[in-house]
Amino acid sequence: MLVLGIESSCDETGMALYDSEAGLLSHTLHSQVAMHAEYGGVVPELASRDHIRRVVPLLRQALAQSGRGLADIDAVAYTRGPGLAGALLVGCAFAEALAVAIDRPTIPVHHLEGHLLSPMLSRQPPTFPFVALLVSGGHTQLMQVRGVGKYELLGETLDDAAGEAFDKSAKLLGLPYPGGALLSKLADQGAPGVYELPRPMLHSGDLNFSFSGLKTAVLTLVREHADDMSDTFKADAARAFQEAIVEVLVKKSLKAMKLTGLKQLVVAGGVGANRQLRSTLNDEAKRKRFRVYYPELEFCTDNGAMIALAGCLRLLAGAAAKPAGEFSVQPRWPLMDMSSTVQK
């Protein structure tokens, strides 16, 4: 079974072809980061227009890389949500129109399900069941995953997502957009213990998160040092921020592992590429004897490969594809809604 995956939920346009037997055949991606950097953040209208420009060239590249043609595609999967409404509409409309043209069914995919399953693209993929830590710019959640479409929410952020806290704290430190990755690099140059920032909800007794207070603490720290915004201060502040957020993510993940009794942890989403997070989780995994799985770095950001994979796995799990033509987008869409669309 050959599935075409299309991703356009925010500021990356992705196309990929995934075969149920041969695995990932091709993967093409265009990032709009350079375009949005001028504005200090994603401009939804510009994002939508750029997706329109990119979908056809990226599809041609994906087909050329795979050595397959449109007639070889068995189904078209695309991100239905959550995300920016206009950006989602571009991918949905293109996918449905293409599927009508080649007379193939479509598979609307949840963006977070794509991230959750993305470690299965790795050379050593996890097996069900596992605990999943989804950490990105828009979401921070802990899930118990028993199979495709079989998800139980264990905890989630009550305000800002971890990736959003990274980006906004980076902006407070004067780093350019997108600042999350730059803040992580800067933190490597900082000295530990210079500043102590709060660990929100670390001892809350549940698996929920909150990062708005940490962001506010960074703002307060910056205001206290407004006359001394040296490179040394920025590096030490970045180190303090990263240590705080990593400690919360790690300890909540360990608690989820203990509560579920599972021995596999999957980390997905853009923040999953953070080196300190990976290093700390790997150390804890050795100490507590469980395994941690990550997607390859190229699949931590939004991409078409994870959508093609998710679409293919849903079909194999018994979910029904739909006839091409009608569609709608869901900018807000709880992942738990997907559990009812796979045969039990």
N, C-alpha and C positions, 0 to 999 in steps of 0.2 A: 504494500500500500504506500503510495507516494502522496505526501501532503505538502502543499505550499503554505507557508506561514507569512503573514503580513502584520507588521507592528507599526503603529503611528499614534500612540497614545499621548505623546508629549513632544519632545524635541529630537527624537531619533526616528529615522525611517529605516525599517529593516525588512528584508526579504530572505527567505530560506526555503530549502527543499529537504524534507526529512523522509527517509524510507524506513518502513517498519522492519525490514530485514537488514538493509545495508547501513542504516544510521543516517547521520547528517551528510548530505551530498554537496550542499553549497550554502553560503551564508554571506550576504552583502548588507552593508550598513552605511548610512550617512548621518553624521551628527551635525546639529545646528548650533553647537556651542559657540563657535566663532561669531556667528551672526548675532546671537542674543547677548554676547558679552558686552557689546557696545551699549546695551540698555540696562545692564546689571541684573538681568533675569529674563525668563522666558516671556516673550510677547505672543499671546495666543494667535492673533491674526497672522502674524508673520510665520509662525510655526505651521499653520494650516496651508498657507500659500506655498511654503517650501516643500511640504509633503507632496503637494500636487505636482511640483516640478520633478520630484525624485522617483515616484513610484514606477513609472515605465522604464527608465534607464536601469533601476535596480533590479527589476524583474528580468530584464534581458541579461544582465550580468549573472544573476542567479541561475538562469537556464543554461547560459554558456558554460559556467563553472561546473555544472552537474552533468553536462552532456545529454540532458533530457529536453523534451519539447513540451509544449502546452498539452498535447494529446496524451502525454504520459501521466499527467496529474490526475489523481483519483478524488481529491477533495481540496477545498480552499479554506484554510483557517485564518482568522483575523481577530485582532483585539477589539472587543466590543466595549470594554470599559474595565476599570475606571480610568479617567484621564480627562484631558481637555476636550470639550464637546466638538469643537471645530476640527481638531486634529483627528479625533476618532472617526468623524464623518468621512474624512478623506479616505482612510484605510478601509472602512466598511463599504463605502460606495464603490470603490475600485474593486474590492474583493468580490462583491456581489455581481457587479457588471461583468467581470472576467469569468466568474463561474457560470453566469447565464450564457455567455458567448461560447464557452467550451462544454456546456451541458454537464456541469458537475455540481454536487451538493456543497454546502458551506458549513463551517463549524465556528460559531461565535465563541471566542475564548476570553476568559477572565485574565486580565493582565497579571494579577498576583499569582494565579495558578501557574502561569508561565514561569515566573520567577521561582516559585516553590519547587517546580519539577526540573528546573534548569541544571541542577547538579547531575541529573541523569544523562546529560550530554558528555560527562567526563569519562575518562578511560576506566575509572573505578567508581561506578555509580553506587548509590545507596540502594537498599531494598526496603520494602515496606515491612513493618511500620517504623516511623521515626518521628522525632520532634523537629519542627522547622522554626527557625528564627528568620523572619522576613524583615530586613532592615533596609529602607530606601529613603529617598527624599520625601515621599508622600505617605509611607506606612511603616509602622513598627509593630509586629505581631509575633506571638508565639502560638504555634498550632501543633496539635497532635494529628499525624497523617497516617491513616490505616490503609489507604489505597487511593487510586485516582478518583476524585470526587468524594472521598470519605475524610472529611476534615472536621476537627473539633477545635474551636477557639479557646485557648488557655489564658491569654492575656493580650492586651494591646495598649497603645499609647492613648492617654486621655486628652492630649493636646497636640504638641508638636511631634513630628516624626524625628527619628535620630538623624537622618540625612538633612532634614530641614534645619535642625539645631547646628549641625556642622556648617552648613552654608551661611546661616545668619550670623553665627559667631565669627566665621571667617571674615564676613563683611565688616563686623564691628572692629576687627583687628586690621582693617584696611587692605585686605587681600582682594584681588579681582575675582569676578565671576567666571566660572563656578568655583567657589572657594573651598569646598569640602576637602577635595584631594590635596589642595595646596596647604590647607591647615594641617593635614596629616603629615606632610613632608616637613613643614615647619616645626611640628612637635618633636620630630626626631632630633632637632638641634637644641631643644630646650632642656633645662636641668630639672630633674624630678624634685618635688617637695618645696619648690620656691613659693608656689601659691596653692592654697587648698580650696577647691570648689565643692559645692554640695553634690551629693549623690541622691537625686530625687527618688522617693518611693523605694529606696533600697531595702528598707525594713517595713514595708507596707503590709506584709503578710500574704499578698497575692502576687499574681504574675503581670500586673499592669505596669505601665511606664508613664512617666511625665518628664518632659525635657524643657518646658517653658521656663521653669525656675532656674535651670542651669544656664539657659541663654541670658536670663536677666542678671545672673551672677557675673557672667562675662561682661555685660554692659556696665555693671557697677565697677568691676575691676578696671575697665578701660577708662571710665570717668575719673577714677582715683589716680590714674597715671596719665592723665591727659597732657601733662607737661613733659612726660618722659616716655613717649611712644617709640622707644628704641627697638632695634632688631632683637636685642637680647630679651627685652620685656615681651615682645610679641611671641618669641619662641617659647619662653617659659610659660606664658599664658596659654598658648596652644597646647603645650604639654599637659598642663593642669586640666584643661578642658577634655582632652582626649582620654586621659587617665580616668576622669570621672565618668564619662559616658561608657567607656569600655568596661569599667568595673560593674556598672549597673547591668549592661547587656549580658555580661558573662555570668554574674551571680543569679540573675533571673533565669537564664538558660539552664544553669546547673540545678536550680530548684525545679524547673519543669522536667528535667531528666529524672530527678529523684521521685517526683510525684507520679510520673507515668511508668517508671520502672523500665524505660526503654534504653537501649544502648547505642543508638545512632542519633546524631544531631546534624541536621542540614542547615547551612547558613546561606541565604540568598538575598539578592538585592545589592544595590550599589555600595552600601556601607560594608557589605560582606567582603569587599576588596581591601578593607583597612588592614594594614600589616600588624598593628598592635592587637587588634581584635583577634586576628587569626593566630598570632603567636600565643596569646593568653589562653585562648580556647584549646589550642593544641597541647599546651602544657597541662591544662586541667584534664584533658582527655587521657593523657598518659597516666596522670596521677589517679584518676577515678575509673580508669579502664572502660572508656567508651570511645566511639569513633566519630570524628567530625568530617563532614563532606562539604565541599565548596564547588561552585561552578568554576570553570576556567575564567580567568580574568576578563577575557573578551565577552563572556556571557553574563557578567555581573551587571552591566548596564542594560538598558532596554535593547532588544534585538528580535529579529524575526525567527531565529532558530528555536528559541524557547516557545514561541507561539506554534510553530510547526510541530514541535515535539508534543506539546500539550494537546493539540488537536488530534494528532495521531494516537496518543495514549488514551484519549477519551473515546475514540472510536473503538479501539481494541478492548476497552473496558465495558463496552455495551451502550455508550451514549449514542443517540441518534443524530445523524447529520440532518440538516434541513434543506428543502429545495431552495435553489438560488432565486433571488429576486427581492423579496421583502426584507427589510432590516430596520433596526433602531439601535441607537447607542445608549450606553448607561454610564454617564460621567461619574455617578456615585453607585457603587454596586458591591454589597457585602459578599465576601468570598464564600460564606456559609451557604448562600443561595445556590451554589453549584452542586452541593451534595445531593440534591434531589433529581439531578439530571443524568445520573448514572445508575444502571440497573444494580440492584442490591444482590 
